Structure formats: C-alpha cells, structure tokens
Amino acid sequence: MTTETLIQESQHLTPPVETKQVPTRRDVPTLLNYYCDPGDGSPPMPVYVGGGTVTNERPTIPTPVTVHDISGEEDKYTLSSHGFQLIHHQSNEKEFREEEKIKEEYYRECEKLILDITAGKRAFLFGHLARRGPSNWHRLGQGNAAKKGPLHRVHIDQSYEGAEMILRNHLPDEADELMKRRWQIINIWRPIRTIYKDPLAVASAQSIPDEDLIPASVIYPKSRNETFTVKPNPTHRWFFKNAQKPDEVLFIKCFDSDTTVARRVPHCAFRDAETDNREDRESIEVRSLVFH
C-alpha cells in the first residue's frame, strides 16, 4: 500500500470523540462559627461600627460541617433554587483600588450583569466592600475597619426587616411603591485574585429553616441595620467553588420578597487546612437592590 493510499484512507477515519474533562471536586471538612444562643430569649449582642472600628463580641460556637465543592456542577445551583449562582464574567477592572473607578465603571458592569441574570427591570447598587486584610482582623482593635479581611461568622447581611430598612434608607420616596412588586437584595461577590485561603461558603437556602435565623442589630453612629445571625443545625448544606477565579462571580441572595423561591442564604468564610498557609484572600462584593 502506497503512502498516498494511506493518507487517503486516513481522511475517512472517524475522528476521536472529545470527552469533557470533569474537574476533581474537593469537599472540605471544616468548622463554621455559628451563633451561640444562650437560650434565654435575649437578643444577640449588637455589632458596633464607628470611628473606623468594628466591634463584634457576639459569642459563637465552632461547628463541624463539610463544605461541598460545586466544580463541574455549577449549573445545578441557581438563585431561585438555592439562593446562589456562579456566573462567568470577565471584568475590565483588575485591581479594585480606586474608589471612584469602582463606583463609575465597575458598578456599571455589575448593573448590566445582574439585570441580565435576574431579568430584573431596575438595579440600584448601594455599596461595596473590598476585603484584603488578615483572617484575624476583628481582633486588631482600633482602626480594624481599614484592614477588613474575611468574615468567619455565619450570617446573612439583612434580616427580613433589615432588607426593608435598606430599601427605605436608600430610596425613601419610592419605597412604598417599589414594595408592591417583587424586589431583592443580591450581593455580587468576586475574587480579586484566585481564592485559596479563607474561601467563601454559601448555604443552600432550602436547607435553612427560618427558625434558625435570629435577627441581630448592627449599630452605626447615626443609624441601625438588622442582619440574621444563624444557629447551628445538622440539616444545613454548605457549598463553595474551589480555587475560585476572578472571572467566576458568585451571586448571593440576601433577600427576596417572593416566598415561592429561595429567599436568602447564609454565607461564611471558612478555614481550609490545605491552603491556610497561602496569601490573604482578596475579594470585592457589590450590594444591589433589584426590582422586577
């Protein structure tokens, strides 16, 4: 058989079938700091914010959990079904150090992204927080707010009443009318560098009964917010994206007025023993009100 014949026959061979490589998942056993409820009906100790300092002496109870890696199964988790969703999106911003640039350019990206994902009619972005500090930033005392790192306490940024406080604080003249239709509070959480140390865990909303959510005050010099702190429960199911990259954006639902879908999800940084010696985590979250 000539070389020419071999070449002609090879052109008619069935090409090899490409197989999609499924990432290896890393489920991580760890401890999450839940609220230590004294059981006497007293409200949780408030968190105080002012003078560049955050004071949080609320007691916690470290609780063993397994945080499940969603790598390769990201499409299973949506804002409606679980209360969180991973979106692939490349931002033009890379460093997130210039406040005005964040508010003008990155906010514009986030507004378009969240309306595309939620099919909302309007988004109002009401703040952001970049975290670049160490894991123990709460214990650094005076001025620790300038060194904010990951938050190792299970929480939801707003309680149900706290969500209304946010709406009325930012859009006071429109609040009554806006509350007549569906509205949400959603955080857009993005790594600034690939996350190894102190990754972020989110809980499946359906695994968290309302009975485990305790309203808790955050006191500012001239205002108050109300969040949810969370009691431990073995029914809670926790998830994260291993080695989450800057173009892997996590949407975290803090509130939804629609009671037929996932309404809110606790979240919490956690210690991964295999990556605890890596560089401090860098992330940015933008907070948004979404109206339908």
N, C-alpha and C positions, 0 to 999 in steps of 0.2 A: 504494500500500500504506500502510495507516494505521500510526501509531506503535504502536497496541495489537497489530496483527498482527506487527510486527517483534519486539516483546517476547515474544509467544507463541512465535514460531519460534526465537528465540534460546535459549529454555529447553530446546529439544530438540537443540541442537547438542552434539556430543561435546566434553566438557571437554578442555583441553590435557593431554597426558601430562607428568607431572612427571619430570624427569630428575635423577638423583642426581649432585651435583657431586663429582667426584673431586679430592681435594687434589693440588696440584702437588708432586711429590717433589723433595727436594734431596739428591742424593748428594754427599758431601763428600770430596774428596781431602785427605789429611792425613798426619801422621806419628804412629805409635804407638811408645811406648817399650817394647820387648821386652827380655828378659834377654840380656845379652851373655855367653854361655857361653865360658869360657876354653878348653874342650875338653880339660882335663887330668883330668877326673873329680872335681875338688874340688867340695864343696857350695857353694851360693850364700852370700854373706856374710849373716849374720843381720841382721834389723831389731831394734833395741833400743828398748823403750818403758819409760819410768820417769821419775819426777821431773817430770812434766808435759812431757816432751820425747820426740819420736820421732826416732830417728837411722836414716836409711836411705841408706847409701852404696853400695848394690849397683849395679854397673855396668849400664847399659842401652845399647841400640843403636836409635836412631830409624829406623823402617822405614816406607816409603811404603805406604799402604793407601787404599782407598776405603770409606767408611762409608755404607751404603745406607739411605735413609730408608724407613721402613715405613708412612708416612702413606697412608691409604686401603686398605692391605692388612694391617692389624693382625691380622685373624682368621687369617691364614696361619701365625702364629707362636705355638706353644703350649709349655708346659713339657715335655710329653712328646716333641714332635717336634724342638724347637730348644733347649730348656732355658731359655727366657724367654717371657714373655707380658705383654701390655699390657692392663690392666683399667681400666675406667672406674668410679671410685668417689669420691664427694664426702665428705670428712671433715668432722666438726663442728669439728675443730681447724684453726686457720689460721696461727698464729704459731710454735708449737712451741718456746717459750722456757721454759716451766715444767716442770721435770723430773718432778715428781710428777703433774702433769696428763697428761703424755705417758704415763707408766707406768700410770696408772689408767684414763684414758679412751681414749687413742689405742691402747694395747695391746689393749684390749677390742674396738675396731673391727677391728684387724688380725687378731686371733684368729678372729673370725667370718668375715672376708673370706677368709682363707687356707683355712679348713676348707670354705667354700663352693666355692672354686675347685679345690681338690685332692681333695675328697671324703675328706679325712683324718678320723680318729676323734679325734685329740687334737693340739693345738698347744701348744708350750712356747716362749714368747718369752724369749730370753736376753740381749737387749741392743739398744741403738740408738745411732745416731751422726748428729748434725746437723752438716752442713758449711756454713759461712758465710764461710770465710776466702779469702785470695787464692790464685791458682794456684801461687805460689812458696812456700807455707807451709813446705815441708820445709827450705828454706834459711834460715829465720828464727832457727834456733838454739834456745837455751834457752827453754823455755816455749812452743814452737811448737804443742804439742798443743791449746792453748786457741784456736788460730787455724786449725784444720783446714779446708782447702779441698778441692778436687777432687784425686783421685789420678791422676796422669798416668803410671801404670805398669801394664802388662798383668798381671793377676793373677786368681787365684781365692782366695776368703777362706779356704778349707780344702782341704788335700790329702785323699786318702782316709783316711790315718791321722789327719790333723788333725781330720776330722769325728768320728772315734771319740773323740778327746781331748775335743772339745766335749761330746759326749754324756756321757762318764764324769765330766767335771768338774761338769756341772750336775745330772745325775740318777744319781749313783754307785750308789745302791742298786737302781735299776731297769734299769741299762744292759744287763746280760746278757740279761734277758728281753725288753727292747724291741728288741734287735738280732736277735731270732729272726723278726721280721716286717719288712715294708718300712718304711723311715724315710728322711727327707730333711732337708736344711738349705736353707731358702729365705729370701732377703732380699726385703723389701717396700720398694721404693725410690720415693720420692715427691718431686717438686719442691715447694718451699715457695712459690716464685714461678715464673712461666713461665721455662723454661730457654732462654737464648740463648747465653751464654758457657760454654765448657767442658762441652758436653753429654756424656752418658754413652753409650758404645758397648758393645754386647754381641756376643759371637761366637756363631755357630751351633755347637752342641755337636758335630754330626756332622762339621764341618769341622776339628776339633781332635783329632788323634791323641794317645793317651796319651804317645807318645814325645816330644811337645813340652812336656810338663808336668814341671817339676823341683821336687821338694819343697824348701821353704825355711823356715827357722826364724824365728819372732818371739819374742824373749826379753823376758819381763817380770820384775820383781824376784823373784817367788816362783813363777813358772810359765812354761810354754812353749807356744806354739801352732805349728802347721805349716800353711803355705799352699802353693799352687802358684805359682811364677813360670813364665813361658812363653817358649819360644824362637820366633823368627820362622819363618814358613812361608808361602809364597805361596798355599797351599790354604785358609788361614783366610778366613772370610767374616764381615764385620762389619756391624752394623745399629744404627740409632738412631731415635728419634721426634723429628722436627724440631719446635722450639718446644713441647716437652712441657710440659703444663699441670699444675697441682696436682691435678686430678681424673683425671689419666692416670697410673696407678700401674704401675710395672714390677716384675714378679716375676722374680727372678734366682735360678736354681737353682745352689747351690754343691756339693751332694752329693745323690745318690740311690743307695740300696742296690740298686735294681732295675737290672740291667745290660742290660735289653732296651729301655730308653728313653734319651733324652738325660740324661746323668748330671751334667754340670757345665758351666758356661760361663765363660770368661774375660770380664772387663769392664775398662773403662779410660776415664777422661775423655780428651777429645781437643780439640785446638785447631781451631776453625772460623774461618778468616781473615776471613770476612764479619761475624762477631759478636764478634771478640776485644776490641773496644772497649766492649762492654756491661758492665753491672754484674756483680759477682761472683756466681757461682752460689750458690743456697741450696737445700739438699735435706736430706731425712731418710731414713735406712734403718733398718728394724727387722729383727732377725735371729731366725729361728724354727726350731725343731725340729718336724717334722711326722711323726706316726706313723699308720700305716694298719692 
